[in-house]
């Protein structure tokens, strides 16, 4: 079940994987995660969400998808 405070995707429309980056400078997902997001299971997505949230918190930053709130 999706988390109620999260958007459908971590995407913030600043995708650098389209420019050849392995890790997106906008959301922090890998190229594989960006390209296959719609095919990932809920469990796989949750693992990505948790990794991304920990990544931003460890840097003392709010996740970029929360910036517009």
C-alpha atoms as an extended CHARMM CRD file, in Angstrom:
* protein
*
        69  EXT
         1         1  UNK       CA              0.0000000000        0.0000000000        0.0000000000  PROA      1               0.0000000000
         2         2  UNK       CA              1.4050000000        3.4160000000       -0.9220000000  PROA      2               0.0000000000
         3         3  UNK       CA              2.5530000000        5.7310000000        1.8510000000  PROA      3               0.0000000000
         4         4  UNK       CA             -0.0840000000        8.4810000000        2.3110000000  PROA      4               0.0000000000
         5         5  UNK       CA              2.4550000000       11.3340000000        2.4360000000  PROA      5               0.0000000000
         6         6  UNK       CA              4.3970000000       10.3750000000       -0.6800000000  PROA      6               0.0000000000
         7         7  UNK       CA              3.7150000000       11.2230000000       -4.3080000000  PROA      7               0.0000000000
         8         8  UNK       CA              3.3290000000        8.3700000000       -6.8160000000  PROA      8               0.0000000000
         9         9  UNK       CA              7.0050000000        8.7070000000       -7.7150000000  PROA      9               0.0000000000
        10        10  UNK       CA             10.0840000000       10.4210000000       -6.2660000000  PROA      10              0.0000000000
        11        11  UNK       CA             10.5170000000       12.2490000000       -9.5970000000  PROA      11              0.0000000000
        12        12  UNK       CA             10.9080000000       16.0240000000       -9.3150000000  PROA      12              0.0000000000
        13        13  UNK       CA             11.2130000000       16.6530000000      -13.0780000000  PROA      13              0.0000000000
        14        14  UNK       CA             14.9560000000       17.3640000000      -12.9170000000  PROA      14              0.0000000000
        15        15  UNK       CA             16.0210000000       14.0480000000      -14.4240000000  PROA      15              0.0000000000
        16        16  UNK       CA             19.7020000000       13.7970000000      -15.1490000000  PROA      16              0.0000000000
        17        17  UNK       CA             19.5690000000       10.1020000000      -16.0670000000  PROA      17              0.0000000000
        18        18  UNK       CA             18.2580000000       11.2560000000      -19.4530000000  PROA      18              0.0000000000
        19        19  UNK       CA             21.6030000000       13.0470000000      -19.8030000000  PROA      19              0.0000000000
        20        20  UNK       CA             23.5850000000        9.8880000000      -19.0430000000  PROA      20              0.0000000000
        21        21  UNK       CA             23.9640000000       10.0630000000      -15.2520000000  PROA      21              0.0000000000
        22        22  UNK       CA             23.6970000000        6.6970000000      -13.4810000000  PROA      22              0.0000000000
        23        23  UNK       CA             22.1570000000        8.4280000000      -10.4340000000  PROA      23              0.0000000000
        24        24  UNK       CA             19.5330000000       11.1250000000      -10.9540000000  PROA      24              0.0000000000
        25        25  UNK       CA             20.6100000000       14.4910000000       -9.5640000000  PROA      25              0.0000000000
        26        26  UNK       CA             16.9380000000       15.3820000000       -9.0020000000  PROA      26              0.0000000000
        27        27  UNK       CA             15.5480000000       12.4900000000       -6.9700000000  PROA      27              0.0000000000
        28        28  UNK       CA             18.5220000000       10.2100000000       -6.3150000000  PROA      28              0.0000000000
        29        29  UNK       CA             17.2160000000        7.0990000000       -8.0630000000  PROA      29              0.0000000000
        30        30  UNK       CA             19.3990000000        4.9530000000      -10.2700000000  PROA      30              0.0000000000
        31        31  UNK       CA             18.8800000000        4.8340000000      -14.0230000000  PROA      31              0.0000000000
        32        32  UNK       CA             17.3260000000        1.3680000000      -13.6020000000  PROA      32              0.0000000000
        33        33  UNK       CA             14.9210000000        2.6150000000      -10.9150000000  PROA      33              0.0000000000
        34        34  UNK       CA             13.8480000000        5.6070000000      -13.0110000000  PROA      34              0.0000000000
        35        35  UNK       CA             13.3700000000        3.5440000000      -16.1720000000  PROA      35              0.0000000000
        36        36  UNK       CA             11.5270000000        0.6950000000      -14.4330000000  PROA      36              0.0000000000
        37        37  UNK       CA              9.5870000000        2.4990000000      -11.6770000000  PROA      37              0.0000000000
        38        38  UNK       CA              6.1570000000        1.5440000000      -13.0610000000  PROA      38              0.0000000000
        39        39  UNK       CA              7.1950000000       -2.1270000000      -13.1550000000  PROA      39              0.0000000000
        40        40  UNK       CA              8.5820000000       -2.3490000000       -9.6060000000  PROA      40              0.0000000000
        41        41  UNK       CA              6.5470000000       -4.1290000000       -6.9550000000  PROA      41              0.0000000000
        42        42  UNK       CA              5.2650000000       -2.1940000000       -3.9510000000  PROA      42              0.0000000000
        43        43  UNK       CA              7.9860000000       -3.8540000000       -1.8600000000  PROA      43              0.0000000000
        44        44  UNK       CA             10.7090000000       -2.8210000000       -4.3140000000  PROA      44              0.0000000000
        45        45  UNK       CA              9.3750000000        0.7380000000       -4.4090000000  PROA      45              0.0000000000
        46        46  UNK       CA              9.2900000000        0.8690000000       -0.6130000000  PROA      46              0.0000000000
        47        47  UNK       CA             12.9430000000       -0.1740000000       -0.4580000000  PROA      47              0.0000000000
        48        48  UNK       CA             13.8220000000        2.6220000000       -2.9000000000  PROA      48              0.0000000000
        49        49  UNK       CA             11.7440000000        5.1720000000       -0.9480000000  PROA      49              0.0000000000
        50        50  UNK       CA             13.4630000000        4.2250000000        2.3040000000  PROA      50              0.0000000000
        51        51  UNK       CA             16.9310000000        4.4540000000        0.7430000000  PROA      51              0.0000000000
        52        52  UNK       CA             16.1510000000        7.8300000000       -0.8250000000  PROA      52              0.0000000000
        53        53  UNK       CA             14.6590000000        9.2570000000        2.3600000000  PROA      53              0.0000000000
        54        54  UNK       CA             17.7080000000        8.1130000000        4.3610000000  PROA      54              0.0000000000
        55        55  UNK       CA             20.0100000000        9.6010000000        1.6840000000  PROA      55              0.0000000000
        56        56  UNK       CA             18.4530000000       13.0820000000        1.9830000000  PROA      56              0.0000000000
        57        57  UNK       CA             18.0800000000       12.9970000000        5.7850000000  PROA      57              0.0000000000
        58        58  UNK       CA             21.7400000000       11.9770000000        6.1910000000  PROA      58              0.0000000000
        59        59  UNK       CA             22.6470000000       15.1770000000        4.3330000000  PROA      59              0.0000000000
        60        60  UNK       CA             20.3990000000       17.2840000000        6.5470000000  PROA      60              0.0000000000
        61        61  UNK       CA             18.0100000000       17.9710000000        3.6670000000  PROA      61              0.0000000000
        62        62  UNK       CA             14.3400000000       17.4270000000        3.0450000000  PROA      62              0.0000000000
        63        63  UNK       CA             13.6660000000       15.0400000000        0.1690000000  PROA      63              0.0000000000
        64        64  UNK       CA             13.1440000000       17.1110000000       -2.9960000000  PROA      64              0.0000000000
        65        65  UNK       CA              9.6290000000       15.7580000000       -3.5590000000  PROA      65              0.0000000000
        66        66  UNK       CA              8.6480000000       17.3440000000       -0.2120000000  PROA      66              0.0000000000
        67        67  UNK       CA             10.0080000000       20.7850000000       -1.1370000000  PROA      67              0.0000000000
        68        68  UNK       CA              6.7630000000       21.8590000000       -2.8100000000  PROA      68              0.0000000000
        69        69  UNK       CA              4.7020000000       21.1220000000        0.3130000000  PROA      69              0.0000000000
